Amino acid sequence: MINQHLQCKVKSFGLVKKELLKFAQNDCYLSKEEASKIYDECIEVLKSSILEVEDYIKTNSQFKDIGNKIIDTWKLSLDMKTMKEVPVEVIRNWSKD
């Protein structure tokens, strides 16, 4: 399950949907329908993973700092914008531990 989550996140971070679908069709030889279905599944997995991490933080307070960083980064993925690095507006609230 974790591996599936990671694969979906890696594929979606920093790339917009159009680029990913093009890659899936041209390089993985998937049909447009197959590529769209897999993409949509990855988005849903990412959303559910955010909820799982939020729940985990509630019962494991020592995971709060890293958990919030993970959530912030994954939420950026859902914005579907290409970016070189995590914006300062996001990381400025992260602890310096």
N, C-alpha and C positions, 0 to 999 in steps of 0.2 A: 504494500500500500504506500509506504513512504517513497519507494523508488518511483512509483507512478506519479506521486505528487511532485517530486523533484524534477522529473522529466518534463512535466507539463509547465512548471514554473520556468525552467531554463529556456524552454522553447518560446515562452511568451514574454519574458522580460526584455524590454528595450526594443522590441520589434512590433510593428503594427500588423494588424490582421492581414491586410493585403499582401505584405511581404511574406508572411508565414504561409499563406495559402498558395502563393506563387511557388515558394520553395517546395511545398508538399507535392504540388502537381508536376513541377519540372524536374526535381531531383529525387523525389521518392516515388514518382510515377503513380500518384493517387489521383482518383477522379476528383473533380471539384466538390462533389457531394461528400465523398469520403473525407477529404481534407477539411471541409466545413464541419462535419460531424465531430471529427477528432478535436478540432480547435474548440468547438463549443463545449465538448466534454472537459477539455483542459481548463477552460474558464470556470466551469462549475466546480471542478476539483479544487482550483485555487480559492474560490469563494468559501467552499466548505472547510478547506484547510485553515483559512483565517479564523473561522469560528472555532475550530478545534484548538488552535493555539490560544485564542482568547479564553476558552474554557480551562485549558491546561494551566494558564497563568493564575486563574482564580484559586486553584488548589495547590499550586507550586510557586509561591511568591519569589523564590530564589531565581526563577526563570523569567521574571518580569522584564528585566532590562533587555536581554537578548530576544525574548519573545516579542516585545514591542518593536524592536528593530526589524525582526522578520516580518511582522505584520505591516509596518510602514513600507517596507520594500515590496512586499507582495501587492499592496494596494496601489503602489506606483505602476505595477505591471498591468493592473486593471484599467489604468488611464489610457493604455495603448498608444503611448507616445515614445518615439525614439529618443533616447538620452544617453549621453556618455557616462554619466555618473549620477549618484543620488544627489538631488538638489540640496543646497544648504538649508533651505526652509524645512526640510525633513530632518536632517542630521543634527541641526543645532540643539534639538531637545534631547538628544541621546546623551547618556552619561558618558564620562570619559574614562571609565574603568578599564 
